[in-house]
Amino acid sequence: MTRFLDICFSFLGLMFCWPLLVLLALLGWFDTGSPIFRQKRVGRYQQSFTLVKFRTMRLGTASVATHLAQANSVTPIGRFLRRTKLDELPQLWNVLLGDMSLVGPRPCLPNQTDLISAREAQGVFGVRPGITGLAQVSGIDMSMPELLAQTDAQMLNSLTVRAYFRYIIQTLKGKGSGDRVRA
């Protein structure tokens, strides 16, 4: 059922948000010269996929988890995109393709071995990763791998259609802080 909802909402989101996507891409072009960010992430069954987002950090920033990046690597427009979570909009394409779901564990980087081990132990890799979920609306980020994996498993064990909508609505309302960048 959630895959059907993912397809419907991601398609509708891309259809209705395309003017905003174009505007944000143009702003990103002036900000960094390269508005779209692509990065390999770990997905369902630990299969690699390419995640797309709007770029929020300067070109040449090391490909590390956000909590390990330097605060000065985030551009002014990037700060706005992160605060409003608009940097996530291109991931609707990943959802439409089936690499991701709207709701699920946030996909990690292949080099986040502690998180991968913790998620493997919790059985989290049996589902598509998501744009949002319980950890995101609770302010738990990838700097706490054990807690994140436990929270992901808790969400998956109790995920209903009602909870699916609740996490999306909480995210749209701005609940959760997103991944923190170190100062």
Short mmCIF file of the C-alpha atoms (twelve columns), coordinates in Angstrom:
data_MODEL
# 
_entry.id   MODEL 
# 
loop_
_atom_site.group_PDB 
_atom_site.id 
_atom_site.type_symbol 
_atom_site.label_atom_id 
_atom_site.label_alt_id 
_atom_site.label_comp_id 
_atom_site.label_asym_id 
_atom_site.label_seq_id 
_atom_site.Cartn_x 
_atom_site.Cartn_y 
_atom_site.Cartn_z 
_atom_site.pdbx_PDB_model_num 
ATOM 1   C CA . MET A 1   0.000  0.000  0.000   1 
ATOM 2   C CA . THR A 2   2.763  2.471  0.857   1 
ATOM 3   C CA . ARG A 3   4.459  1.871  -2.518  1 
ATOM 4   C CA . PHE A 4   1.234  2.908  -4.260  1 
ATOM 5   C CA . LEU A 5   1.095  6.040  -2.088  1 
ATOM 6   C CA . ASP A 6   4.788  6.730  -2.788  1 
ATOM 7   C CA . ILE A 7   4.211  6.577  -6.549  1 
ATOM 8   C CA . CYS A 8   1.111  8.785  -6.412  1 
ATOM 9   C CA . PHE A 9   2.586  11.422 -4.101  1 
ATOM 10  C CA . SER A 10  6.003  11.580 -5.732  1 
ATOM 11  C CA . PHE A 11  4.434  11.899 -9.190  1 
ATOM 12  C CA . LEU A 12  2.030  14.600 -7.998  1 
ATOM 13  C CA . GLY A 13  4.809  16.334 -6.079  1 
ATOM 14  C CA . LEU A 14  7.034  16.483 -9.154  1 
ATOM 15  C CA . MET A 15  4.137  17.621 -11.345 1 
ATOM 16  C CA . PHE A 16  2.988  20.420 -9.063  1 
ATOM 17  C CA . CYS A 17  6.385  21.469 -7.704  1 
ATOM 18  C CA . TRP A 18  8.253  21.665 -11.001 1 
ATOM 19  C CA . PRO A 19  8.191  25.514 -11.046 1 
ATOM 20  C CA . LEU A 20  9.679  25.532 -7.528  1 
ATOM 21  C CA . LEU A 21  12.233 22.887 -8.538  1 
ATOM 22  C CA . VAL A 22  13.299 25.037 -11.502 1 
ATOM 23  C CA . LEU A 23  13.520 28.166 -9.330  1 
ATOM 24  C CA . LEU A 24  15.598 26.386 -6.682  1 
ATOM 25  C CA . ALA A 25  17.850 24.917 -9.371  1 
ATOM 26  C CA . LEU A 26  18.447 28.417 -10.764 1 
ATOM 27  C CA . LEU A 27  19.228 29.770 -7.291  1 
ATOM 28  C CA . GLY A 28  21.577 26.847 -6.777  1 
ATOM 29  C CA . TRP A 29  23.255 27.520 -10.094 1 
ATOM 30  C CA . PHE A 30  24.093 31.071 -9.006  1 
ATOM 31  C CA . ASP A 31  25.094 29.854 -5.533  1 
ATOM 32  C CA . THR A 32  27.453 26.987 -6.419  1 
ATOM 33  C CA . GLY A 33  27.407 26.590 -10.203 1 
ATOM 34  C CA . SER A 34  26.124 23.049 -9.731  1 
ATOM 35  C CA . PRO A 35  22.667 22.931 -8.121  1 
ATOM 36  C CA . ILE A 36  22.079 19.174 -8.151  1 
ATOM 37  C CA . PHE A 37  23.986 16.919 -5.783  1 
ATOM 38  C CA . ARG A 38  24.315 13.196 -6.489  1 
ATOM 39  C CA . GLN A 39  25.735 10.772 -3.990  1 
ATOM 40  C CA . LYS A 40  25.924 6.995  -3.615  1 
ATOM 41  C CA . ARG A 41  23.840 5.791  -0.680  1 
ATOM 42  C CA . VAL A 42  22.986 2.450  0.878   1 
ATOM 43  C CA . GLY A 43  19.435 1.380  0.122   1 
ATOM 44  C CA . ARG A 44  17.141 -1.594 0.456   1 
ATOM 45  C CA . TYR A 45  19.000 -4.901 0.973   1 
ATOM 46  C CA . GLN A 46  22.168 -2.760 1.235   1 
ATOM 47  C CA . GLN A 47  22.093 -2.129 -2.511  1 
ATOM 48  C CA . SER A 48  23.779 1.065  -3.659  1 
ATOM 49  C CA . PHE A 49  21.776 3.770  -5.412  1 
ATOM 50  C CA . THR A 50  22.343 7.385  -6.424  1 
ATOM 51  C CA . LEU A 51  20.482 9.881  -4.262  1 
ATOM 52  C CA . VAL A 52  19.683 13.296 -5.754  1 
ATOM 53  C CA . LYS A 53  19.245 16.476 -3.737  1 
ATOM 54  C CA . PHE A 54  19.763 20.172 -4.144  1 
ATOM 55  C CA . ARG A 55  23.349 21.063 -3.313  1 
ATOM 56  C CA . THR A 56  23.687 22.854 0.020   1 
ATOM 57  C CA . MET A 57  27.467 22.730 0.415   1 
ATOM 58  C CA . ARG A 58  30.280 24.241 -1.582  1 
ATOM 59  C CA . LEU A 59  31.776 22.245 -4.423  1 
ATOM 60  C CA . GLY A 60  34.704 20.128 -3.298  1 
ATOM 61  C CA . THR A 61  33.325 19.466 0.187   1 
ATOM 62  C CA . ALA A 62  34.356 16.004 1.369   1 
ATOM 63  C CA . SER A 63  31.729 13.298 0.918   1 
ATOM 64  C CA . VAL A 64  31.080 12.638 4.598   1 
ATOM 65  C CA . ALA A 65  28.015 12.409 6.803   1 
ATOM 66  C CA . THR A 66  26.536 15.848 7.426   1 
ATOM 67  C CA . HIS A 67  27.438 15.836 11.121  1 
ATOM 68  C CA . LEU A 68  31.106 15.478 10.120  1 
ATOM 69  C CA . ALA A 69  31.094 18.376 7.638   1 
ATOM 70  C CA . GLN A 70  32.366 21.829 8.559   1 
ATOM 71  C CA . ALA A 71  29.670 24.465 9.123   1 
ATOM 72  C CA . ASN A 72  31.416 26.898 6.771   1 
ATOM 73  C CA . SER A 73  30.984 24.436 3.898   1 
ATOM 74  C CA . VAL A 74  27.219 25.158 3.840   1 
ATOM 75  C CA . THR A 75  26.350 28.043 1.521   1 
ATOM 76  C CA . PRO A 76  23.871 30.791 2.497   1 
ATOM 77  C CA . ILE A 77  21.264 29.421 0.095   1 
ATOM 78  C CA . GLY A 78  22.133 25.940 1.364   1 
ATOM 79  C CA . ARG A 79  21.266 27.008 4.922   1 
ATOM 80  C CA . PHE A 80  17.860 28.168 3.703   1 
ATOM 81  C CA . LEU A 81  17.291 24.936 1.768   1 
ATOM 82  C CA . ARG A 82  18.226 22.827 4.786   1 
ATOM 83  C CA . ARG A 83  16.120 24.832 7.230   1 
ATOM 84  C CA . THR A 84  13.041 24.560 4.992   1 
ATOM 85  C CA . LYS A 85  13.938 20.986 3.911   1 
ATOM 86  C CA . LEU A 86  13.540 22.066 0.269   1 
ATOM 87  C CA . ASP A 87  16.902 20.433 -0.497  1 
ATOM 88  C CA . GLU A 88  15.040 17.110 -0.248  1 
ATOM 89  C CA . LEU A 89  12.559 17.801 -3.091  1 
ATOM 90  C CA . PRO A 90  14.622 16.150 -5.875  1 
ATOM 91  C CA . GLN A 91  14.436 12.894 -3.893  1 
ATOM 92  C CA . LEU A 92  10.853 12.616 -5.130  1 
ATOM 93  C CA . TRP A 93  12.547 11.306 -8.287  1 
ATOM 94  C CA . ASN A 94  14.274 8.587  -6.209  1 
ATOM 95  C CA . VAL A 95  10.874 7.694  -4.731  1 
ATOM 96  C CA . LEU A 96  9.242  7.510  -8.155  1 
ATOM 97  C CA . LEU A 97  12.052 5.252  -9.427  1 
ATOM 98  C CA . GLY A 98  11.612 2.921  -6.450  1 
ATOM 99  C CA . ASP A 99  15.003 3.558  -4.828  1 
ATOM 100 C CA . MET A 100 13.319 5.262  -1.883  1 
ATOM 101 C CA . SER A 101 10.018 5.708  -0.093  1 
ATOM 102 C CA . LEU A 102 8.574  8.910  1.298   1 
ATOM 103 C CA . VAL A 103 8.741  7.329  4.775   1 
ATOM 104 C CA . GLY A 104 11.560 5.067  5.911   1 
ATOM 105 C CA . PRO A 105 15.065 5.103  7.399   1 
ATOM 106 C CA . ARG A 106 17.262 7.846  5.918   1 
ATOM 107 C CA . PRO A 107 19.758 6.278  3.493   1 
ATOM 108 C CA . CYS A 108 23.309 6.301  4.808   1 
ATOM 109 C CA . LEU A 109 26.660 6.584  3.087   1 
ATOM 110 C CA . PRO A 110 28.620 3.400  2.296   1 
ATOM 111 C CA . ASN A 111 31.411 4.587  4.646   1 
ATOM 112 C CA . GLN A 112 29.095 4.844  7.687   1 
ATOM 113 C CA . THR A 113 30.031 1.357  8.859   1 
ATOM 114 C CA . ASP A 114 28.821 1.823  12.462  1 
ATOM 115 C CA . LEU A 115 25.358 2.794  11.254  1 
ATOM 116 C CA . ILE A 116 25.281 0.014  8.647   1 
ATOM 117 C CA . SER A 117 26.199 -2.571 11.320  1 
ATOM 118 C CA . ALA A 118 23.609 -1.204 13.753  1 
ATOM 119 C CA . ARG A 119 20.905 -1.191 11.091  1 
ATOM 120 C CA . GLU A 120 21.843 -4.676 9.950   1 
ATOM 121 C CA . ALA A 121 21.493 -5.924 13.539  1 
ATOM 122 C CA . GLN A 122 18.048 -4.280 13.765  1 
ATOM 123 C CA . GLY A 123 16.871 -5.676 10.399  1 
ATOM 124 C CA . VAL A 124 16.323 -2.223 8.919   1 
ATOM 125 C CA . PHE A 125 17.655 -2.934 5.422   1 
ATOM 126 C CA . GLY A 126 14.600 -4.946 4.356   1 
ATOM 127 C CA . VAL A 127 12.740 -1.772 3.369   1 
ATOM 128 C CA . ARG A 128 13.318 1.141  1.048   1 
ATOM 129 C CA . PRO A 129 15.037 4.085  2.707   1 
ATOM 130 C CA . GLY A 130 12.905 7.185  3.093   1 
ATOM 131 C CA . ILE A 131 12.955 10.938 2.886   1 
ATOM 132 C CA . THR A 132 11.479 11.198 6.375   1 
ATOM 133 C CA . GLY A 133 10.540 9.034  9.309   1 
ATOM 134 C CA . LEU A 134 10.362 8.797  13.074  1 
ATOM 135 C CA . ALA A 135 14.058 9.584  13.616  1 
ATOM 136 C CA . GLN A 136 13.883 12.698 11.440  1 
ATOM 137 C CA . VAL A 137 10.802 14.165 13.135  1 
ATOM 138 C CA . SER A 138 12.342 13.291 16.519  1 
ATOM 139 C CA . GLY A 139 15.598 15.147 15.782  1 
ATOM 140 C CA . ILE A 140 17.760 11.995 15.774  1 
ATOM 141 C CA . ASP A 141 20.479 12.196 13.164  1 
ATOM 142 C CA . MET A 142 23.287 9.983  11.884  1 
ATOM 143 C CA . SER A 143 25.696 11.136 14.594  1 
ATOM 144 C CA . MET A 144 23.972 8.633  16.928  1 
ATOM 145 C CA . PRO A 145 24.095 5.371  14.918  1 
ATOM 146 C CA . GLU A 146 22.806 2.979  17.606  1 
ATOM 147 C CA . LEU A 147 19.903 5.213  18.621  1 
ATOM 148 C CA . LEU A 148 19.110 5.915  14.966  1 
ATOM 149 C CA . ALA A 149 19.015 2.204  14.088  1 
ATOM 150 C CA . GLN A 150 16.814 1.454  17.120  1 
ATOM 151 C CA . THR A 151 14.453 4.293  16.201  1 
ATOM 152 C CA . ASP A 152 14.312 3.122  12.581  1 
ATOM 153 C CA . ALA A 153 13.434 -0.406 13.715  1 
ATOM 154 C CA . GLN A 154 10.798 0.947  16.112  1 
ATOM 155 C CA . MET A 155 9.232  2.937  13.274  1 
ATOM 156 C CA . LEU A 156 9.221  -0.037 10.899  1 
ATOM 157 C CA . ASN A 157 7.646  -2.335 13.493  1 
ATOM 158 C CA . SER A 158 4.753  0.072  13.981  1 
ATOM 159 C CA . LEU A 159 4.436  1.631  10.515  1 
ATOM 160 C CA . THR A 160 0.826  1.933  9.420   1 
ATOM 161 C CA . VAL A 161 -0.762 4.042  6.709   1 
ATOM 162 C CA . ARG A 162 -1.830 6.465  9.440   1 
ATOM 163 C CA . ALA A 163 1.760  6.733  10.757  1 
ATOM 164 C CA . TYR A 164 3.016  7.144  7.171   1 
ATOM 165 C CA . PHE A 165 0.833  10.236 6.787   1 
ATOM 166 C CA . ARG A 166 1.703  11.482 10.294  1 
ATOM 167 C CA . TYR A 167 5.457  11.494 9.535   1 
ATOM 168 C CA . ILE A 168 4.909  13.293 6.233   1 
ATOM 169 C CA . ILE A 169 2.663  15.924 7.834   1 
ATOM 170 C CA . GLN A 170 5.077  16.455 10.732  1 
ATOM 171 C CA . THR A 171 7.917  16.929 8.255   1 
ATOM 172 C CA . LEU A 172 5.906  19.408 6.163   1 
ATOM 173 C CA . LYS A 173 5.136  21.332 9.355   1 
ATOM 174 C CA . GLY A 174 8.876  21.585 10.052  1 
ATOM 175 C CA . LYS A 175 9.164  19.114 12.920  1 
ATOM 176 C CA . GLY A 176 12.689 17.798 13.437  1 
ATOM 177 C CA . SER A 177 15.953 19.589 12.956  1 
ATOM 178 C CA . GLY A 178 17.533 17.580 10.157  1 
ATOM 179 C CA . ASP A 179 21.140 16.464 10.173  1 
ATOM 180 C CA . ARG A 180 23.339 18.837 12.116  1 
ATOM 181 C CA . VAL A 181 26.541 20.304 10.723  1 
ATOM 182 C CA . ARG A 182 29.323 20.659 13.272  1 
ATOM 183 C CA . ALA A 183 30.334 24.185 14.224  1 
# 
